Amino acid sequence: MSLTLPRLLTLAATTILAMLPAMAQARATNFVMNIDVPVDEVVTLTCGLDTIEDVHVTGMLHVLFHITVDDAGGMHVDIHDNAQGTTGVGLTSGTAYHAVGSAQVMSESNGPTDQMETSHQAVFGLISEGQAANFDFLAVVHSTVNAGGDVTVDLSEIRMECH
């Protein structure tokens, strides 16, 4: 399975969310952090059932974290990221692309129980120079876990569109 930009972002958000319980143990009231994450990936561009080509994408992904731990131990997490000077080059055609777009992750937990709700929405584009097609990567992921730890909602839609 090829690593697409939405899959990469989902993996990054999931990894970050996995670190949150350790941060909650510190009982910090408010945590804000800005980081830049290097991007160096090959993305397979598809249009319908056709593979167009692989594109080497490089640059930076700027990520803003805002995490609040309330008095009950609940966590409220908001993560926003966007491409910063990120470009791509078609490995077959040499077509130049510019990455645009952003992603948002929101997560809420109530503290002492396993109850948690997480939403991830991402819209990124690779805009070509010249006559080549442009590509949009769309990702919507939502999950809800009840107080007993049972997953009650698990939605995921990840797609690529070309135009």
C-alpha positions as CSV (number, residue, x, y, z in Angstrom):
1,M,0.0,0.0,0.0
2,S,1.4,3.4,-1.0
3,L,1.9,6.1,1.6
4,T,-0.3,9.0,0.7
5,L,-0.2,12.4,2.3
6,P,-3.5,11.8,4.2
7,R,-2.2,8.5,5.5
8,L,1.0,10.2,6.6
9,L,-1.0,12.9,8.5
10,T,-3.3,10.3,10.1
11,L,-0.3,8.3,11.2
12,A,1.3,11.5,12.7
13,A,-1.9,12.5,14.5
14,T,-2.3,9.0,15.9
15,T,1.2,8.9,17.1
16,I,0.8,12.3,18.8
17,L,-2.5,11.2,20.4
18,A,-0.8,8.1,21.8
19,M,1.7,10.3,23.7
20,L,-1.1,12.3,25.4
21,P,-1.8,10.0,28.4
22,A,1.8,10.5,29.5
23,M,1.4,14.2,29.2
24,A,-1.9,14.0,31.3
25,Q,0.0,12.4,34.1
26,A,2.0,15.6,34.5
27,R,-1.3,17.4,35.3
28,A,-0.3,20.4,33.2
29,T,-3.2,22.9,32.9
30,N,-2.3,24.2,29.5
31,F,0.3,23.2,26.9
32,V,1.0,25.0,23.6
33,M,3.7,24.1,21.2
34,N,4.7,25.0,17.6
35,I,6.9,22.6,15.7
36,D,8.1,22.1,12.2
37,V,8.2,18.5,10.9
38,P,10.3,17.8,7.9
39,V,8.4,16.1,5.0
40,D,10.3,13.8,2.7
41,E,7.9,11.2,1.1
42,V,7.0,9.7,-2.2
43,V,3.3,10.0,-2.9
44,T,1.5,8.0,-5.5
45,L,-0.9,10.2,-7.5
46,T,-4.0,8.4,-8.8
47,C,-6.9,9.6,-10.9
48,G,-9.8,7.3,-10.8
49,L,-8.3,3.8,-11.2
50,D,-5.3,5.1,-13.0
51,T,-1.9,5.6,-11.4
52,I,-0.5,8.9,-12.8
53,E,3.0,8.8,-11.2
54,D,4.9,8.9,-8.0
55,V,5.8,12.4,-6.7
56,H,8.7,13.1,-4.3
57,V,7.3,15.6,-1.8
58,T,9.7,17.6,0.4
59,G,9.4,20.6,2.7
60,M,8.0,21.4,6.2
61,L,4.8,20.7,7.9
62,H,4.1,23.3,10.6
63,V,2.2,21.9,13.6
64,L,0.5,23.8,16.4
65,F,-0.5,21.8,19.5
66,H,-2.9,23.2,22.1
67,I,-3.7,20.8,25.0
68,T,-5.6,21.5,28.2
69,V,-5.9,19.1,31.1
70,D,-8.9,20.0,33.3
71,D,-9.2,19.5,37.1
72,A,-11.0,16.1,36.5
73,G,-8.1,14.8,34.5
74,G,-10.0,15.3,31.2
75,M,-8.0,16.3,28.1
76,H,-9.0,18.7,25.4
77,V,-6.6,18.6,22.4
78,D,-6.5,20.7,19.3
79,I,-3.8,20.1,16.7
80,H,-3.5,22.2,13.5
81,D,-1.0,21.7,10.8
82,N,-0.3,23.2,7.4
83,A,2.3,22.8,4.6
84,Q,5.1,25.4,4.7
85,G,7.1,25.7,1.5
86,T,6.4,22.1,0.6
87,T,6.9,21.1,-3.0
88,G,6.9,18.0,-5.1
89,V,8.5,16.7,-8.3
90,G,7.0,14.0,-10.5
91,L,9.5,11.1,-10.7
92,T,8.6,10.3,-14.2
93,S,7.4,13.6,-15.8
94,G,9.5,16.1,-13.8
95,T,6.3,18.1,-13.2
96,A,6.7,20.6,-10.3
97,Y,3.9,20.7,-7.7
98,H,3.2,23.0,-4.7
99,A,1.6,21.6,-1.6
100,V,-1.3,23.6,-0.1
101,G,-3.8,22.9,2.7
102,S,-4.2,22.0,6.3
103,A,-5.4,19.5,8.8
104,Q,-7.2,19.7,12.1
105,V,-7.3,17.1,14.9
106,M,-9.6,17.6,17.9
107,S,-9.9,15.1,20.8
108,E,-11.8,15.2,24.0
109,S,-11.6,12.9,27.0
110,N,-13.4,13.0,30.4
111,G,-10.5,11.9,32.6
112,P,-11.0,8.9,34.8
113,T,-12.9,6.7,32.2
114,D,-11.9,5.5,28.8
115,Q,-14.4,7.9,27.2
116,M,-12.9,9.7,24.3
117,E,-14.0,11.4,21.0
118,T,-11.5,12.2,18.3
119,S,-12.0,13.9,14.9
120,H,-9.4,14.4,12.2
121,Q,-10.1,16.4,9.0
122,A,-7.5,17.1,6.4
123,V,-7.5,18.8,3.0
124,F,-4.2,19.0,1.1
125,G,-3.5,19.7,-2.5
126,L,-0.7,19.3,-4.9
127,I,-1.0,22.0,-7.5
128,S,0.9,21.5,-10.7
129,E,2.8,24.1,-12.7
130,G,1.5,24.1,-16.2
131,Q,-1.0,21.8,-17.8
132,A,-0.7,18.7,-15.6
133,A,-3.6,17.7,-13.3
134,N,-3.9,19.0,-9.8
135,F,-4.7,16.6,-6.9
136,D,-6.7,17.0,-3.7
137,F,-6.2,14.7,-0.7
138,L,-9.2,14.6,1.6
139,A,-9.3,12.7,4.9
140,V,-12.1,12.6,7.5
141,V,-11.6,10.3,10.5
142,H,-13.9,10.2,13.6
143,S,-14.0,7.8,16.5
144,T,-15.9,7.6,19.7
145,V,-15.1,5.4,22.7
146,N,-17.6,5.1,25.6
147,A,-16.7,5.0,29.3
148,G,-16.4,1.2,29.2
149,G,-13.7,1.4,26.5
150,D,-16.0,0.2,23.6
151,V,-15.6,1.9,20.2
152,T,-19.1,3.1,19.4
153,V,-18.2,5.2,16.3
154,D,-15.4,4.5,13.8
155,L,-15.7,6.5,10.6
156,S,-12.9,6.9,8.0
157,E,-13.0,8.4,4.6
158,I,-9.7,9.0,2.7
159,R,-9.7,9.8,-1.0
160,M,-7.8,11.5,-3.7
161,E,-9.4,13.7,-6.4
162,C,-7.8,14.9,-9.6
163,H,-8.8,17.9,-11.8
